[in-house]
Amino acid sequence: MTNARHDNDAAASKSPAPRPRRRLGRLITKAGIIVVAALAVMLLALALIGSPWRAYEAARLLLDLAALDAPDSQRRTPPMMRAPVTYEVDHRTYRGDVYRPLEEPQAGLVLLHGASPLGKDEPRLVDFAATLASTRFVVLVPDLVGLRQLKLRAVAARDIADAVLYMQATPGLAPNNRIGIVSLSVASGPALLAAAEPRIRERLGFILAIGGYYDMLDMLTFSTTGDFKNGAQWHHREPNEYGKWVLVLSNVDQLPAASDRRVLTAIARRKLKDPRADVTTLAARLSPQGRAVYDFVNNTDRQRVQELFAQLPMNIKSEIQALSLSKRDLSGIKAQVILVHGLDDPMIPYTESVALAGALPPSQVRLFLVNGLVHVDLKPAPVDYWRIYRAVYTLLLERDR
């Protein structure tokens, strides 16, 4: 299915959660004037064709998102509360944080962090969760242990589905029986796999996936070589190598030799700290299986990707394929899907979201491709505020269905 709608004109302790919101007066800078003027036009347009209040909320949310990098002195305490929670689903125990607005909430939201050592406590994620809560969402941020340990595994889909079930079963967490997911980066793959699970697919209303992927091998081709394909045309961009070393850490424990596990972990940690670090001496200590993993992630020639992938240990290949949405049946997904991707994303190319949009029914997906979105960090050029605004407005529209 290839006719998805594209919006791409250019191609229990409680404490106040820290959320940045600049006053309008602080936004009147050279860039701020452009933003405010653009938002005025957006408000007028949306007021004429949709809900004026929702148009205002979307504009306010966009301003708050644009201010996420503001200095602490320009932030103020948001009107919501953050509280830790422990919950159990099918004898599996989880921890997380719940962000509640002081206003009457309209829907529940599961916010998923990407591969980050700080997980749910990463400061930018905390700010993002608080910002979403200020727009009348009850936000649950589960602690995804695997992703916090830089391990991307297909089993994360089960944990995400459990978080949705917990919200649905807990009074006050799913207002109006409306639940959605916001996923960042590589968490988007397991999120969509979870959405297809029979136990939650009728309960989940919408998914917003930011900087996600569709095919793991295509994503890894970009992470290792910098090459990505748009239609029949190959393109090249210098990639951020974070993703390929996360792949190593994700799969190192599947290697049988303890020495390989230790050496590859040391190599990955060293490269994550300094991409230019010399690891030749360490790599020389690897067995053939360990060397196959190292050679795959260290390859820079796209012509060799398939050959080197075929040489990986079978269990690692199986895990990568299990995470690939392109290898899975997505017909069970009933939720509306909103895809947002930066055209200059150095971690996952925008073509991954284009491919994912093409695999879903056109009536079920909206795709927004924007400049100025650096993977999951919003730093838009003024020309892209309209597309980002429409993505935000679409999220609030799903909240209110």
C-alpha positions as CSV (number, residue, x, y, z in Angstrom):
1,M,0.0,0.0,0.0
2,T,1.8,3.1,-1.2
3,N,-0.7,5.9,-1.1
4,A,-0.2,7.1,2.5
5,R,-1.0,10.7,3.2
6,H,2.3,12.6,3.2
7,D,2.7,16.0,4.8
8,N,6.1,17.0,3.2
9,D,5.9,20.2,1.3
10,A,9.7,20.2,1.0
11,A,10.3,16.7,-0.3
12,A,4.4,7.2,45.4
13,S,6.1,10.5,46.0
14,K,4.8,13.3,44.1
15,S,6.8,16.3,43.0
16,P,6.3,19.0,40.3
17,A,7.7,17.8,37.0
18,P,10.2,20.2,35.4
19,R,8.8,21.4,32.1
20,P,10.1,24.3,30.1
21,R,7.6,26.9,29.0
22,R,9.0,30.3,28.0
23,R,6.6,33.2,28.4
24,L,5.9,34.9,25.0
25,G,8.0,37.9,26.0
26,R,11.0,35.6,26.2
27,L,10.3,34.3,22.8
28,I,10.6,37.6,21.1
29,T,14.0,37.1,19.6
30,K,14.8,37.3,15.9
31,A,13.8,33.6,15.5
32,G,11.0,33.9,18.0
33,I,9.3,36.7,16.0
34,I,9.2,34.5,12.9
35,V,7.8,31.6,14.9
36,V,5.1,33.7,16.6
37,A,4.1,35.2,13.2
38,A,4.0,31.7,11.7
39,L,1.9,30.4,14.5
40,A,-0.5,33.3,14.2
41,V,-1.2,32.3,10.6
42,M,-1.6,28.6,11.7
43,L,-4.0,29.5,14.4
44,L,-6.1,31.5,12.0
45,A,-6.1,28.7,9.4
46,L,-7.0,26.0,11.9
47,A,-9.6,28.1,13.7
48,L,-11.4,28.3,10.3
49,I,-11.2,24.7,9.4
50,G,-11.1,22.9,12.8
51,S,-11.4,23.4,16.6
52,P,-10.1,26.9,17.7
53,W,-9.2,25.6,21.1
54,R,-7.3,22.6,19.7
55,A,-5.6,25.0,17.3
56,Y,-4.5,27.1,20.3
57,E,-3.4,24.0,22.3
58,A,-1.3,22.8,19.3
59,A,0.4,26.2,19.0
60,R,1.1,26.3,22.7
61,L,2.5,22.7,22.6
62,L,4.7,23.6,19.6
63,L,6.1,26.6,21.4
64,D,6.8,24.5,24.5
65,L,8.6,21.9,22.3
66,A,10.7,24.5,20.6
67,A,11.7,25.8,24.1
68,L,13.0,22.4,25.4
69,D,16.6,23.6,25.0
70,A,16.0,26.8,26.9
71,P,18.3,27.5,29.9
72,D,17.0,26.5,33.3
73,S,16.5,30.1,34.3
74,Q,13.9,30.5,31.5
75,R,11.9,27.5,32.6
76,R,9.0,27.4,35.0
77,T,7.2,24.7,37.0
78,P,4.5,23.1,34.9
79,P,1.0,22.5,36.1
80,M,1.2,18.7,36.6
81,M,2.6,16.1,39.0
82,R,5.1,13.3,38.5
83,A,4.9,10.1,40.6
84,P,6.8,6.8,40.4
85,V,4.7,3.6,39.9
86,T,5.3,-0.1,40.2
87,Y,2.9,-2.3,38.3
88,E,2.5,-6.0,37.4
89,V,1.0,-7.7,34.3
90,D,0.9,-11.5,34.0
91,H,3.4,-11.8,36.9
92,R,5.9,-9.5,35.2
93,T,6.8,-6.5,37.4
94,Y,7.6,-3.1,35.9
95,R,8.6,0.4,37.1
96,G,7.8,3.7,35.6
97,D,6.6,7.3,36.1
98,V,3.2,8.8,35.7
99,Y,2.8,12.5,34.7
100,R,-0.7,13.9,35.5
101,P,-2.0,17.3,34.4
102,L,-3.9,19.4,36.9
103,E,-6.5,20.1,34.2
104,E,-9.1,17.4,33.3
105,P,-7.2,14.8,31.2
106,Q,-8.5,13.7,27.8
107,A,-6.5,10.5,27.1
108,G,-3.7,8.3,28.3
109,L,-0.3,8.1,26.7
110,V,2.6,5.6,26.9
111,L,5.8,7.4,26.2
112,L,8.7,5.2,25.1
113,H,12.4,6.2,25.5
114,G,15.0,5.1,22.9
115,A,18.3,3.4,23.6
116,S,19.6,5.6,26.4
117,P,21.5,4.6,29.6
118,L,19.3,7.0,31.6
119,G,16.1,5.5,30.3
120,K,13.0,7.2,31.7
121,D,15.1,9.6,33.7
122,E,16.9,11.1,30.7
123,P,16.4,14.9,31.3
124,R,15.1,15.7,27.8
125,L,12.7,12.8,28.1
126,V,11.4,14.1,31.4
127,D,10.9,17.5,29.9
128,F,9.1,16.0,26.9
129,A,6.8,13.9,29.1
130,A,5.9,16.9,31.3
131,T,5.2,18.9,28.1
132,L,2.9,16.3,26.8
133,A,1.1,16.0,30.2
134,S,0.5,19.8,30.1
135,T,-1.7,19.1,27.0
136,R,-4.2,17.0,29.0
137,F,-2.5,13.6,28.6
138,V,-1.9,11.3,31.5
139,V,1.6,10.1,30.5
140,L,3.1,6.8,31.6
141,V,6.8,6.4,31.0
142,P,7.8,2.8,31.6
143,D,11.3,1.8,32.4
144,L,12.3,-0.3,29.4
145,V,15.2,-2.1,31.0
146,G,16.5,-3.5,27.7
147,L,16.7,-0.2,26.0
148,R,18.2,1.4,29.1
149,Q,20.9,-1.2,28.9
150,L,21.3,-0.4,25.2
151,K,19.8,-3.7,24.2
152,L,17.2,-3.5,21.4
153,R,15.2,-6.8,21.5
154,A,11.9,-7.9,20.0
155,V,10.7,-8.9,23.6
156,A,10.3,-5.1,24.2
157,A,7.1,-5.4,22.3
158,R,5.6,-7.5,25.1
159,D,6.7,-4.9,27.7
160,I,5.1,-2.1,25.7
161,A,1.8,-4.1,25.4
162,D,1.9,-4.7,29.1
163,A,2.2,-0.9,29.7
164,V,-0.9,-0.3,27.6
165,L,-2.9,-3.0,29.4
166,Y,-1.8,-1.5,32.8
167,M,-3.1,2.0,31.8
168,Q,-6.3,0.5,30.4
169,A,-7.0,-1.4,33.7
170,T,-6.1,1.4,36.1
171,P,-8.8,4.0,37.0
172,G,-7.7,7.5,36.0
173,L,-4.9,6.5,33.6
174,A,-7.0,6.1,30.5
175,P,-9.6,9.0,30.4
176,N,-12.4,8.4,28.0
177,N,-10.9,4.9,27.4
178,R,-8.5,6.5,25.0
179,I,-4.8,5.3,25.0
180,G,-2.0,6.1,22.6
181,I,1.8,5.6,22.3
182,V,4.5,8.1,21.6
183,S,7.8,6.3,20.6
184,L,11.2,7.7,20.1
185,S,13.8,6.3,17.7
186,V,14.4,2.5,17.8
187,A,11.5,2.1,20.3
188,S,9.2,2.6,17.4
189,G,9.8,-0.8,16.0
190,P,8.7,-2.7,19.1
191,A,5.9,-0.2,19.6
192,L,4.4,-1.1,16.3
193,L,4.9,-4.8,16.9
194,A,3.0,-4.4,20.2
195,A,0.2,-2.5,18.4
196,A,-0.3,-5.6,16.3
197,E,-0.7,-7.9,19.3
198,P,-4.3,-9.2,19.7
199,R,-4.4,-8.4,23.4
200,I,-4.1,-4.6,22.8
201,R,-4.8,-3.9,19.2
202,E,-8.5,-3.0,19.9
203,R,-7.5,-0.9,22.9
204,L,-4.9,1.3,21.3
205,G,-6.2,4.4,19.5
206,F,-3.0,5.9,18.0
207,I,0.8,5.9,17.7
208,L,3.1,8.8,17.2
209,A,6.5,7.4,16.0
210,I,9.4,9.9,15.9
211,G,12.5,9.0,14.0
212,G,11.6,5.3,13.7
213,Y,12.6,2.5,11.3
214,Y,10.9,-0.1,9.1
215,D,13.7,-2.5,8.0
216,M,16.5,-3.3,10.4
217,L,19.0,-4.3,7.8
218,D,18.4,-1.1,5.8
219,M,18.8,0.9,8.9
220,L,22.0,-0.9,9.8
221,T,23.2,-0.4,6.2
222,F,22.9,3.3,6.8
223,S,24.5,3.1,10.3
224,T,27.5,1.3,9.0
225,T,28.0,2.7,5.5
226,G,26.0,6.0,5.4
227,D,24.1,4.8,2.3
228,F,20.4,4.8,2.1
229,K,17.9,4.2,-0.8
230,N,15.1,6.5,-1.9
231,G,13.2,4.6,-4.5
232,A,15.8,3.4,-7.0
233,Q,18.3,6.1,-6.1
234,W,21.1,5.6,-3.6
235,H,22.1,8.5,-1.4
236,H,24.9,9.0,1.1
237,R,25.1,10.9,4.4
238,E,27.7,10.7,7.2
239,P,25.9,8.6,9.8
240,N,26.1,8.9,13.6
241,E,27.7,5.6,14.6
242,Y,25.8,5.3,17.8
243,G,23.3,2.9,16.3
244,K,25.8,0.3,15.1
245,W,27.5,0.0,18.5
246,V,24.1,-0.3,20.2
247,L,23.6,-3.3,17.9
248,V,26.8,-4.8,19.2
249,L,25.7,-4.3,22.8
250,S,22.2,-5.6,22.0
251,N,23.5,-8.9,20.8
252,V,26.8,-9.5,22.5
253,D,25.3,-11.7,25.1
254,Q,24.1,-14.1,22.4
255,L,27.7,-15.1,21.6
256,P,28.8,-18.4,23.1
257,A,32.4,-17.4,24.0
258,A,32.7,-15.3,27.1
259,S,35.9,-13.8,25.7
260,D,34.0,-12.5,22.6
261,R,31.4,-11.0,24.9
262,R,34.0,-9.2,27.0
263,V,36.0,-7.9,24.0
264,L,33.1,-6.7,21.9
265,T,31.6,-5.0,24.9
266,A,34.9,-3.2,25.5
267,I,35.1,-2.2,21.8
268,A,31.6,-0.9,21.8
269,R,32.0,1.1,25.0
270,R,35.2,2.6,23.8
271,K,33.7,3.5,20.4
272,L,30.6,5.0,22.0
273,K,32.9,7.2,24.1
274,D,35.2,8.1,21.2
275,P,34.3,7.0,17.7
276,R,38.0,7.5,16.6
277,A,39.4,5.2,19.2
278,D,41.8,2.5,17.9
279,V,40.4,-0.9,18.8
280,T,42.7,-3.0,16.5
281,T,44.4,-4.8,19.3
282,L,41.1,-5.7,20.9
283,A,39.6,-6.9,17.6
284,A,42.5,-9.2,17.1
285,R,41.5,-11.3,20.1
286,L,38.1,-12.2,18.7
287,S,37.1,-15.7,17.6
288,P,35.5,-16.2,14.1
289,Q,32.0,-15.7,15.5
290,G,33.0,-12.5,17.4
291,R,34.9,-11.3,14.4
292,A,31.8,-11.8,12.2
293,V,29.9,-9.3,14.4
294,Y,32.9,-6.9,14.4
295,D,33.3,-7.1,10.6
296,F,29.6,-6.4,10.0
297,V,29.5,-3.3,12.1
298,N,32.9,-2.1,10.9
299,N,32.1,-2.4,7.2
300,T,31.7,0.7,5.1
301,D,30.8,-0.9,1.7
302,R,27.1,-1.3,1.1
303,Q,27.9,-4.0,-1.6
304,R,29.2,-6.2,1.3
305,V,26.3,-5.8,3.7
306,Q,24.3,-8.8,2.6
307,E,27.4,-11.0,2.5
308,L,28.6,-10.0,6.0
309,F,25.0,-10.3,7.4
310,A,24.9,-13.8,6.2
311,Q,28.0,-14.6,8.2
312,L,26.6,-13.5,11.5
313,P,25.6,-16.1,14.1
314,M,22.1,-17.5,13.4
315,N,20.6,-16.3,16.7
316,I,21.8,-12.7,16.0
317,K,20.4,-12.8,12.5
318,S,17.1,-14.1,13.8
319,E,16.8,-11.3,16.4
320,I,17.5,-8.6,13.8
321,Q,14.9,-10.1,11.5
322,A,12.4,-10.3,14.4
323,L,12.8,-6.6,14.9
324,S,12.2,-5.8,11.3
325,L,8.7,-4.5,10.6
326,S,9.3,-5.4,6.9
327,K,9.4,-9.0,7.9
328,R,6.2,-8.9,10.1
329,D,2.5,-8.9,9.4
330,L,1.3,-5.4,10.3
331,S,-2.3,-6.0,9.2
332,G,-3.3,-6.4,12.9
333,I,-2.6,-2.8,13.7
334,K,-5.9,-0.9,14.2
335,A,-4.4,2.3,15.6
336,Q,-4.0,5.5,13.7
337,V,-0.3,6.0,13.0
338,I,1.5,9.4,12.9
339,L,5.0,9.3,11.6
340,V,7.4,12.2,12.0
341,H,11.0,12.1,10.6
342,G,13.8,14.6,10.0
343,L,15.0,14.8,6.5
344,D,18.6,15.2,7.8
345,D,18.4,12.5,10.5
346,P,22.0,11.2,11.1
347,M,20.8,8.1,13.0
348,I,17.9,6.6,10.9
349,P,17.2,7.9,7.4
350,Y,13.8,9.4,6.7
351,T,13.3,6.8,4.0
352,E,12.5,4.3,6.8
353,S,9.4,6.2,7.8
354,V,8.5,6.6,4.1
355,A,8.7,2.8,3.7
356,L,6.7,2.2,6.9
357,A,4.0,4.6,5.7
358,G,3.8,2.7,2.4
359,A,3.2,-0.6,4.3
360,L,0.1,0.7,6.1
361,P,-3.3,1.5,4.8
362,P,-3.4,5.1,3.5
363,S,-6.4,5.9,5.7
364,Q,-4.5,4.8,8.7
365,V,-1.2,6.8,8.5
366,R,0.0,10.3,8.3
367,L,3.6,11.0,7.4
368,F,5.4,14.3,8.2
369,L,8.9,14.8,6.9
370,V,10.6,17.9,8.2
371,N,13.9,19.8,8.1
372,G,15.5,20.7,11.4
373,L,14.5,17.6,13.4
374,V,17.9,16.1,14.4
375,H,16.7,12.5,15.0
376,V,14.4,13.2,18.0
377,D,15.6,16.7,18.9
378,L,13.5,19.5,17.5
379,K,15.6,22.3,16.1
380,P,13.4,23.3,13.1
381,A,14.0,26.0,10.5
382,P,11.1,28.5,10.3
383,V,9.9,26.9,7.0
384,D,9.1,23.7,8.8
385,Y,7.0,25.0,11.6
386,W,3.8,24.5,9.6
387,R,4.5,20.8,9.1
388,I,5.5,20.2,12.7
389,Y,2.4,22.1,13.8
390,R,0.2,19.9,11.7
391,A,1.8,16.8,13.2
392,V,1.1,18.2,16.7
393,Y,-2.4,19.1,15.8
394,T,-3.0,15.6,14.4
395,L,-1.8,14.1,17.8
396,L,-4.3,16.3,19.6
397,L,-7.0,15.3,17.2
398,E,-6.4,11.7,18.0
399,R,-6.4,12.6,21.7
400,D,-9.9,14.0,21.4
401,R,-11.6,11.3,19.2
